[in-house]
Amino acid sequence: MALSFSCSSAMPPQHQVNVTFGSKNSLQNVKNLIKSIGIPSKSCSPHISLQQGNWVKLICGASFEDVVDIRNLSLVYTLAGVDCIDCAADPSVISSVNEGIETAREIVPIRRPWVMISVNDDEDLHFRKAEFDPENCPSNCSRPCEIVCPANAISFEREKSTVEVLLGTHQTGKLKGGVITERCYGCGRCFPICPYDKIREVTYVRDAMATAELLKRTDVDAVEIHTSGRQTQHFRELWDDLEDSVRYLRLVAVSLPDTGDATISSMNEMYAIMEPHLSCFNLWQLDGRPMSGDIGRGATRESIAFAVRLAASRERPAGFLQLAGGTNVHTVEGLKKRGLFQTHITSGAVSNHLHSLIGGIAYGGYARKIVGRVLSSMHSQHGLTGIEHHAEHLLEALKESLDLVGTVKSYNNPFGIQQ
């Protein structure tokens, strides 16, 4: 089942954030930690990180639309010094990202990361949702879908009948709930695990013209086009719709899977389509094992293998290389073993200057998981709220994020954060 999602293109208001912070002592601990770690200053542009090989992008998720979590994730990872925050091409999501960024900058005068929106040129794993009717679920089902979901996007509640409420008897009413659409980001882990095959996949393609309008917003800096890499016709059609808006951007990224021998030729075809209207930096996101970084150590192997193969090619087109898909806290270690971590070369592709062979790493599921644990604890205690109101949770979340970002950024390590 395929849908076409469109979004309002209204221009955003200025992001003026009136912030009331939590405990002054805990907040001061947050400021002290950031100062001691050595987070990049406002004067350091994200593109410098790409050239140095220590670029870090937070992937909120092309289909993840929980604006409360997105705002808090953006706040925490801005404080941790990420260079870019990638989110869904939706006006409310974009505004939530920017609100989180500006709230972080109210705490500490820190550099603003670039905001990137993700679109697709055809059906893509990142642009889908799970769907099912909980009333069709057998009463004796163990509900493995609820257990396996990494986004806590599946919830069941059982409606009590009037008799059950009055008598306090065992609940036998109908189930309600199901997939929480805004939290589902399409990982697909629930599809094969349902013992009754009740879960459906709903795919969609972002509306190109609405996306083109979003790119004109002053709080959007970059776009990422997800493509299968197997044919370029859909890519060309999407680029034709977006090309007039690309001049507003700082970066254009293309996310693609490893298609074997056809990968390089496909990249060159897409670059030839983009190049006449490309007035900013461009980046190739090497999507190894999509949406799997939170599974375990081995999930990052495919993205590293993809990077090894492309880095060795002299026929690939211009543009920075960035890992994604299965990336986690073990990715840097894997790059170091292959001699690719912050290994510099001289190339005419980037102003004839010395730059890193691998520009950096994007973190999605793993980054959301480690901070999400803190957010879930906070929400269970205080309800849906901004993390800046609870500085003890903010400090905990910041340490988690620095543990990940610091592996790439090589921050100072006064608090014993693992690197």
Stockholm file with secondary structure:
# STOCKHOLM 1.0

chainA/1-419         MALSFSCSSAMPPQHQVNVTFGSKNSLQNVKNLIKSIGIPSKSCSPHISLQQGNWVKLICGASFEDVVDIRNLSLVYTLAGVDCIDCAADPSVISSVNEGIETAREIVPIRRPWVMISVNDDEDLHFRKAEFDPENCPSNCSRPCEIVCPANAISFEREKSTVEVLLGTHQTGKLKGGVITERCYGCGRCFPICPYDKIREVTYVRDAMATAELLKRTDVDAVEIHTSGRQTQHFRELWDDLEDSVRYLRLVAVSLPDTGDATISSMNEMYAIMEPHLSCFNLWQLDGRPMSGDIGRGATRESIAFAVRLAASRERPAGFLQLAGGTNVHTVEGLKKRGLFQTHITSGAVSNHLHSLIGGIAYGGYARKIVGRVLSSMHSQHGLTGIEHHAEHLLEALKESLDLVGTVKSYNNPFGIQQ
#=GR chainA/1-419 SS CEEEECCCCCCCCCCCCCCCCSCHHHHHHHHHHHHHHTCCCTTSCHHHHHHHTCEEEEECCSSCCCHHHHHHHHHHHHHTTCSEEEEESCHHHHHHHHHHHHHHHHHSCCCCCEEEEEEESSCCTTSEEEECCGGGSCTTCCCHHHHHCTTCCEEEEECCCHHHHHHTCCCCSCEEEEECTTTCCCCCTHHHHCTTCCCEEEEEEECHHHHHHHTTSTTCCEEEEECCSSCSHHHHHHHHHHTTTGGGCSEEEEEECCCTTHHHHHHHHHHHHHGGGCCSEEEEEEESSTTCTTTCGGGGHHHHHHHHHHHTCSSSCSSEEEEESSCCTTHHHHHHHTTCTTCEEECGGGTTCEEESSCEEEECHHHHHHHHHHHHHHHHHHCSCCGGGCHHHHHHHHHHHHHHHHHHHCCCCTTCCCC
#=GC SS_cons         CEEEECCCCCCCCCCCCCCCCSCHHHHHHHHHHHHHHTCCCTTSCHHHHHHHTCEEEEECCSSCCCHHHHHHHHHHHHHTTCSEEEEESCHHHHHHHHHHHHHHHHHSCCCCCEEEEEEESSCCTTSEEEECCGGGSCTTCCCHHHHHCTTCCEEEEECCCHHHHHHTCCCCSCEEEEECTTTCCCCCTHHHHCTTCCCEEEEEEECHHHHHHHTTSTTCCEEEEECCSSCSHHHHHHHHHHTTTGGGCSEEEEEECCCTTHHHHHHHHHHHHHGGGCCSEEEEEEESSTTCTTTCGGGGHHHHHHHHHHHTCSSSCSSEEEEESSCCTTHHHHHHHTTCTTCEEECGGGTTCEEESSCEEEECHHHHHHHHHHHHHHHHHHCSCCGGGCHHHHHHHHHHHHHHHHHHHCCCCTTCCCC
//
